């Protein structure tokens, strides 16, 4: 699984699986372009990352945390990085399983590109992203199902944008009321 996250493809080759993640939504999109007609999935995070996922995550965390070695401090310092790797690997495994790919069969695991649609890129590049998806799906040799996936992606972009605006307004409101610790005034004593 680690091979999915290292290096880049040889020049001229494209990724087999495109994943579009919206951090503040409960849906994300995958497009598998290995077949003549791309296979598109709109997935629900509550289904993909359910109880089975969290149980596996807890087991992995516990195992890594207790591994320890003769350099305890070094081991503890490196735990956040190891935890990030575990989350990334397990998440990808569960996504692949949900779309029908066996993550343990190295021959069937596609090359993957993950787009995290949030922040500044959301506003500046969302039109390019949507056009890119439409172009990707237009290259299909067969007709796609009834969905206009470009419109689905547009809806997700709008919802993510709205969620971010709500979060920003809430954080700003909390900052002015003194309830939010990421913002502080010059006259506020934090000690």
C-alpha positions in Angstrom: 0.0 0.0 0.0 2.9 2.4 0.7 3.8 2.3 -3.0 0.6 4.3 -3.7 2.1 7.3 -1.9 5.6 7.4 -3.3 7.0 8.9 -6.4 5.2 9.8 -9.6 4.2 7.9 -12.7 6.4 7.7 -15.8 6.0 10.6 -18.2 2.9 10.3 -20.4 1.1 7.9 -18.0 -2.0 8.9 -16.1 -3.4 7.6 -12.9 -6.0 4.9 -12.9 -8.0 6.1 -10.0 -8.9 9.7 -9.2 -10.3 10.4 -5.7 -12.0 13.8 -5.0 -12.2 14.4 -1.2 -14.1 17.2 0.4 -12.9 17.4 4.0 -16.1 19.0 5.4 -18.6 16.8 3.6 -19.9 13.2 4.1 -19.5 12.4 0.4 -16.5 11.9 -1.9 -16.1 10.9 -5.6 -13.9 8.3 -7.2 -13.3 7.8 -10.9 -11.7 4.6 -12.1 -10.4 5.1 -15.7 -8.9 1.6 -16.2 -11.9 0.4 -18.2 -13.0 1.8 -21.6 -15.8 3.5 -19.8 -14.8 5.2 -16.5 -16.4 3.8 -13.4 -17.6 6.6 -11.1 -18.6 6.2 -7.5 -20.2 8.7 -5.1 -19.2 7.3 -1.7 -20.5 8.1 1.8 -17.9 8.5 4.5 -20.2 7.0 7.1 -20.3 3.7 5.1 -16.7 3.6 4.0 -15.3 4.6 7.4 -17.7 2.8 9.6 -17.1 0.7 12.8 -14.9 -1.8 11.0 -12.6 1.0 9.9 -12.3 2.5 13.4 -11.7 -0.9 15.0 -8.9 -1.6 12.5 -7.5 1.9 13.2 -7.5 1.4 16.9 -5.8 -2.0 16.6 -3.0 -0.5 14.4 -2.6 2.5 16.7 -2.3 0.3 19.7 0.2 -2.0 18.0 2.4 0.9 16.8 2.2 2.8 20.1 3.4 -0.3 22.0 6.1 -1.3 19.6 8.6 0.8 21.4 12.3 0.1 21.3 15.4 1.0 23.3 14.9 4.7 22.3 11.6 5.5 23.9 11.7 9.3 23.4 12.6 8.9 19.8 9.8 6.4 19.3 7.3 8.8 21.0 8.5 11.7 18.9 7.9 9.7 15.7 4.4 8.5 16.7 2.5 11.3 15.0 4.1 10.5 11.6 3.5 6.8 12.0 -0.2 7.5 12.9 -0.6 9.6 9.8 0.8 6.8 7.7 -1.6 4.3 9.3 -4.6 6.5 8.7 -3.6 7.1 5.1 -2.9 3.4 4.4 -6.1 2.2 6.1 -8.2 4.8 4.5 -7.0 3.9 1.1 -7.5 0.2 1.8 -11.1 0.8 2.8 -11.8 3.0 -0.2 -10.4 0.4 -2.6 -12.5 -2.3 -0.9 -15.6 -0.2 -1.2 -15.1 0.2 -5.0 -14.4 -3.5 -5.5 -10.6 -3.5 -5.6 -8.7 -6.0 -3.4 -6.0 -3.9 -1.7 -4.0 -7.0 -0.9 -3.7 -8.0 -4.6 -0.8 -5.9 -5.8 -1.7 -6.6 -9.4 -5.2 -5.2 -9.1 -4.3 -2.0 -7.1 -4.5 1.0 -9.4 -2.3 4.0 -9.4 -4.1 6.7 -7.5 -4.3 10.5 -7.4 -6.1 12.2 -4.5 -7.5 15.7 -4.8 -8.3 17.3 -1.5 -10.8 20.0 -2.5 -10.7 22.7 0.2 -9.2 26.1 1.1 -7.8 28.4 -1.5 -7.8 25.8 -4.2 -11.6 25.5 -3.7 -12.3 29.0 -4.9 -9.4 29.5 -7.4 -9.4 26.2 -9.2 -12.8 24.6 -8.8 -13.9 25.5 -12.4 -10.7 23.9 -13.8 -11.3 20.8 -11.6 -14.9 20.4 -12.8 -13.9 20.9 -16.5 -11.1 18.3 -15.9 -13.6 15.8 -14.6 -15.9 16.4 -17.6 -13.0 16.0 -20.0 -11.9 12.8 -18.2 -15.4 11.4 -18.6 -15.8 12.6 -22.2 -12.9 10.4 -23.2 -15.1 7.4 -22.4 -15.8 5.2 -25.4 -19.1 4.0 -23.9 -22.1 6.0 -22.6 -22.1 6.7 -18.9 -25.1 6.2 -16.7 -27.7 8.9 -16.2 -25.6 11.0 -13.8 -23.9 14.1 -15.0 -20.9 13.7 -12.8 -19.6 17.2 -13.6 -22.8 18.5 -12.0 -22.4 16.2 -9.0 -18.8 17.5 -8.6 -20.1 21.1 -8.9 -22.7 20.4 -6.2 -19.9 19.0 -3.9 -17.7 22.0 -4.6 -20.5 24.4 -3.7 -21.4 22.4 -0.5 -17.7 22.4 0.6 -17.5 26.1 -0.1 -20.6 26.7 2.0 -19.3 24.5 4.8 -16.0 26.4 4.9 -17.8 29.8 5.0 -19.9 28.6 7.9 -16.8 27.3 9.8 -14.9 30.6 9.1 -17.9 32.7 10.4 -18.2 30.5 13.5 -14.5 30.8 14.2 -14.5 34.5 13.7 -17.5 34.9 16.0 -15.8 32.8 18.6 -12.6 34.8 18.2 -14.4 38.1 19.0 -16.2 36.5 22.0 -12.9 35.2 23.3 -14.0 31.5 23.1 -11.6 30.5 20.3 -8.0 29.9 21.2 -6.5 30.1 17.7 -7.1 33.9 17.7 -6.1 36.3 20.4 -6.0 40.0 20.9 -2.9 42.0 21.6 -4.1 42.9 25.0 -5.0 39.3 26.0 -2.8 37.7 28.5 -2.4 34.0 27.6 -0.2 33.0 30.5 
